[in-house]
Amino acid sequence: MARLGNDSTTYGWVSIGLHWLVAALTLGLFALGLWMVGLGYYDPWYYRAPWWHQGLGVLLLGLVLLRLAWRQLSPPPGPLPGHRGWERGLARAVHGGFHLLALALAASGYLVVTAAGQGLAVFDWFSVPATLGGSERLADRAGDWHRWLAWATVVLAALHAAAALKHQLVDRDATLRRMLWPGAQ
């Protein structure tokens, strides 16, 4: 029976679900962001796309924080025996990089939206109040950072996916399988 939590050799359903949900939301938000910056003022999605992007961005931040908390409650399994020291170190750095990028993206997105002094609406459920405001320059700078952080995240995700495929196709180990199904070896 597959379990919810991780054990010393396998990921559980919660870790697997959070991993793929965060991945899908991250790539979806990136695609939405690329699309929406090209919208014209009279496009019907000019206001609706940012509404979705902001709400999904806050949801993603919540999932990343939940994922970090879950890692404390249910630590991930150790590396496979065949993994070399540099692979282990690089894997730790990449995962740490993902978490830092997610937090920096959330902070820069928040600054873009709230720089004019208005709060960040999350799906009409609630609003995150603006703490800094009245600075167009802040919005522009935060927007630049947000764009570059998003690109860095997608490039890192592509390298992460390539490494997973390398483990599956070249090394023929269970690295990728462990993140697809609980108990896979």
C-alpha positions, 0 to 999 in steps of 0.5 A, spaced: 500 500 500 502 506 497 503 511 503 502 518 504 509 520 507 516 519 505 520 513 508 528 512 507 527 510 500 521 512 497 517 518 496 509 518 498 503 521 495 504 528 498 511 529 496 509 527 489 503 531 488 506 537 491 512 536 486 508 535 480 502 541 482 508 546 483 511 544 477 505 545 473 503 551 476 510 554 475 510 552 468 503 555 467 504 561 470 510 562 466 506 561 460 501 565 462 506 571 464 509 571 457 502 571 454 499 576 458 505 581 457 503 582 450 496 583 450 493 590 448 489 595 452 483 593 449 484 586 449 478 582 453 484 579 457 488 585 459 485 585 466 483 578 467 489 575 465 493 578 471 487 577 475 489 569 474 496 570 474 496 574 481 491 569 484 495 563 482 502 566 484 499 566 491 496 559 491 503 557 488 507 561 494 502 557 499 504 550 495 511 552 496 511 553 503 506 547 504 512 543 501 517 546 505 513 544 511 512 537 509 519 536 508 520 538 515 515 533 517 516 528 512 524 528 510 525 526 503 528 519 502 536 519 501 540 519 495 540 512 491 547 508 492 549 510 485 549 517 486 556 520 486 557 526 491 557 531 486 550 529 484 548 529 491 551 536 492 548 539 485 541 536 487 541 539 494 543 546 490 538 545 485 532 544 490 534 550 494 535 554 488 528 552 486 525 554 493 529 561 493 527 563 486 519 561 488 520 566 494 523 571 490 518 571 485 513 571 490 516 578 493 517 581 486 510 579 483 507 582 490 512 589 489 509 589 481 502 589 483 502 593 490 507 599 488 501 603 486 499 602 493 493 598 491 493 591 495 494 584 491 487 581 490 487 573 490 481 570 486 476 575 490 477 571 496 482 576 500 486 581 498 494 582 501 495 589 503 500 594 500 506 595 504 510 600 499 506 604 494 507 610 490 513 608 486 512 607 479 520 606 479 519 600 484 514 597 479 518 597 473 524 594 477 520 589 480 517 587 474 524 586 471 526 582 477 520 578 476 521 577 469 529 574 470 527 570 476 521 567 472 526 565 466 531 563 471 526 558 474 524 555 467 531 554 465 533 551 472 527 546 471 529 544 464 536 542 467 532 539 472 528 535 467 534 533 463 538 530 469 531 526 471 531 523 464 539 522 464 538 518 470 532 514 467 535 513 460 543 513 461 544 511 469 537 507 469 536 508 476 530 509 480 531 517 481 525 519 476 520 513 478 521 515 485 517 521 483 512 518 479 509 513 483 510 511 491 514 505 492 517 505 485 524 502 485 
